[in-house]
Amino acid sequence: MKALMLALLITTLTAAQAGAGGLGIFASYWDPKDADDEIGFGAKLRFRAAPEFALELRGSYFEFEERDATTRKTLEVIPIEGALLYNLGQGQPTQFYVGGGIGYYLLDLEWEGPTGTVRPSIDDEIGWFVVGGLEVGMSPNISLFIEAKYTWLDIDEIGGMETTQDDTLDGFGANAGLILLW
């Protein structure tokens, strides 16, 4: 986690020097097929590639938890994503955008039961996503945004063994937050 925070700090400082488009924070919701829905949080860094195109680096954090009478299973997911966005209303205070990208998803699994805690190894995975959103300018340097997102993410291996069932975190999500523009 410390390495992730350091990488985000370095990226932010480098981007500010390079004249990036903005830095945002957001609340996030994800409803995957094989886990209960969850609320998380994240940050994104925008680079303007052209008036109508932007590149974004995104990082989020989710902790999915399932409980029954004797056990608790916790799956921690840290998506690190890159997206290409197309702005449908450049230069306007209210702008729609669509896009998609690729992500590297850091996964950590833990089972707690009557016999103790087990942390089986789980491979980090690569996934894909599409996104569409609305950004509303509150001032020249501050905007609010809300976006819908669909992620495709399969878990291929747990505990050194290939999964025999279709373990997937495919699902819809949404983000809402604030972006500081420069």
C-alpha positions in Angstrom: 0.0 0.0 0.0 2.9 2.4 0.8 4.4 1.7 -2.7 1.0 2.6 -4.3 0.7 5.8 -2.3 4.3 6.8 -3.2 3.6 6.1 -6.9 0.5 8.2 -6.9 2.4 11.1 -5.2 5.2 11.0 -7.7 2.8 10.8 -10.6 0.8 13.8 -9.2 3.9 15.9 -8.8 5.2 15.0 -12.2 1.9 15.7 -13.8 1.6 19.1 -12.2 5.0 20.0 -13.8 3.9 18.7 -17.1 0.6 20.7 -17.2 -1.9 17.9 -16.6 -5.6 18.6 -16.9 -6.7 17.8 -13.4 -6.7 15.8 -10.2 -9.9 14.3 -8.8 -11.2 12.4 -5.8 -14.3 10.2 -5.8 -16.6 7.8 -4.0 -17.1 4.6 -5.9 -19.7 1.8 -6.1 -19.1 -1.6 -7.7 -21.6 -4.5 -8.0 -19.7 -7.5 -9.4 -21.4 -10.8 -10.3 -19.6 -13.1 -7.8 -19.4 -10.7 -4.8 -21.8 -8.4 -2.9 -21.8 -4.8 -4.0 -19.4 -2.5 -2.2 -18.6 1.2 -1.7 -15.0 2.3 -2.1 -13.0 5.5 -2.9 -10.4 6.6 -5.4 -8.5 9.3 -7.1 -7.8 10.1 -10.7 -5.2 12.2 -12.6 -6.2 13.6 -16.0 -3.8 14.6 -18.8 -5.3 16.6 -21.7 -4.1 14.9 -25.0 -6.2 17.3 -27.2 -9.3 19.4 -26.6 -11.5 16.4 -27.1 -9.3 13.6 -25.7 -7.9 13.0 -22.3 -5.9 10.2 -20.7 -6.7 9.3 -17.1 -4.8 7.4 -14.5 -7.1 6.0 -11.8 -6.6 4.3 -8.5 -9.4 2.9 -6.2 -9.8 0.7 -3.2 -12.6 -1.8 -2.4 -13.0 -4.4 0.4 -15.6 -7.1 -0.4 -16.7 -9.1 2.6 -19.0 -12.2 2.9 -20.0 -13.7 6.3 -21.9 -16.7 7.4 -22.3 -18.2 10.9 -18.7 -19.3 11.3 -16.6 -17.7 8.6 -15.7 -14.4 7.1 -14.2 -14.0 3.6 -12.6 -10.7 2.7 -11.4 -9.8 -0.8 -9.4 -6.6 -1.1 -9.2 -5.1 -4.6 -7.0 -2.2 -5.6 -7.7 -1.2 -9.3 -4.9 0.7 -11.0 -6.4 1.8 -14.3 -5.6 3.8 -17.4 -8.3 5.3 -19.6 -8.7 7.1 -22.9 -11.7 9.5 -22.8 -13.5 11.3 -25.6 -15.1 14.6 -24.5 -18.5 15.2 -26.2 -18.8 18.9 -25.2 -15.3 20.5 -25.0 -15.3 24.1 -23.9 -18.7 23.9 -22.3 -19.4 24.1 -18.6 -21.3 20.8 -18.8 -19.6 18.0 -20.7 -20.4 14.4 -21.4 -17.6 11.9 -22.0 -17.2 8.3 -23.0 -14.2 6.0 -23.0 -12.5 2.9 -21.9 -9.3 1.4 -20.7 -7.3 -1.3 -19.1 -6.5 -2.0 -15.5 -4.2 -3.9 -13.3 -6.1 -5.2 -10.3 -4.2 -6.0 -7.0 -6.0 -8.8 -5.2 -5.7 -10.0 -1.6 -7.9 -12.7 -0.1 -8.4 -13.7 3.6 -10.6 -16.4 5.2 -11.3 -16.3 8.9 -13.0 -19.3 10.5 -13.1 -21.4 13.7 -9.7 -22.8 13.0 -8.0 -19.4 12.4 -7.1 -17.2 9.6 -5.9 -18.3 6.1 -4.5 -16.0 3.4 -4.4 -18.1 0.2 -2.3 -16.7 -2.6 -4.3 -15.0 -5.3 -2.9 -13.7 -8.6 -3.3 -10.1 -9.5 -5.3 -9.8 -12.7 -5.6 -7.6 -15.8 -9.1 -6.4 -16.7 -11.0 -4.0 -19.0 -13.6 -1.3 -18.5 -15.8 1.2 -20.3 -17.0 4.4 -18.8 -19.4 7.2 -19.6 -20.0 10.3 -17.5 -21.1 13.9 -17.0 -18.8 16.7 -15.7 -20.4 19.9 -14.5 -18.1 23.0 -14.1 -18.7 24.8 -10.8 -15.9 27.3 -11.6 -13.1 27.4 -14.2 -10.9 25.2 -11.9 -13.5 23.0 -10.1 -15.9 20.5 -11.6 -18.2 17.8 -10.1 -18.5 14.5 -12.0 -20.6 11.4 -12.0 -20.0 8.4 -14.2 -21.2 4.9 -14.9 -18.7 2.1 -15.5 -18.7 -1.6 -16.5 -15.7 -3.7 -15.6 -14.6 -7.1 -17.0 -12.4 -9.0 -14.6 -11.9 -12.7 -14.2 -10.0 -14.4 -11.3 -8.0 -17.2 -12.8 -6.1 -18.7 -9.8 -6.6 -18.9 -6.0 -4.1 -20.7 -3.7 -1.9 -21.8 -6.6 -4.8 -23.6 -8.3 -6.8 -22.6 -11.3 -10.4 -21.8 -10.4 -12.8 -24.4 -11.6 -15.8 -22.2 -11.6 -16.4 -18.9 -13.3 -15.0 -16.5 -10.6 -15.6 -13.1 -11.9 -15.8 -9.5 -10.7 -17.5 -8.4 -13.9 -20.1 -5.8 -13.1 -21.5 -2.3 -13.1 -20.3 0.5 -11.0 -20.5 4.3 -10.6 -18.1 7.0 -9.4 -19.0 10.5 -8.2 -16.6 13.2 -7.1 -14.7 16.4 -7.5 -12.0 17.3 -9.9 -9.6 20.2 -9.6 -8.6 21.5 -13.1 -5.5 23.3 -14.2 
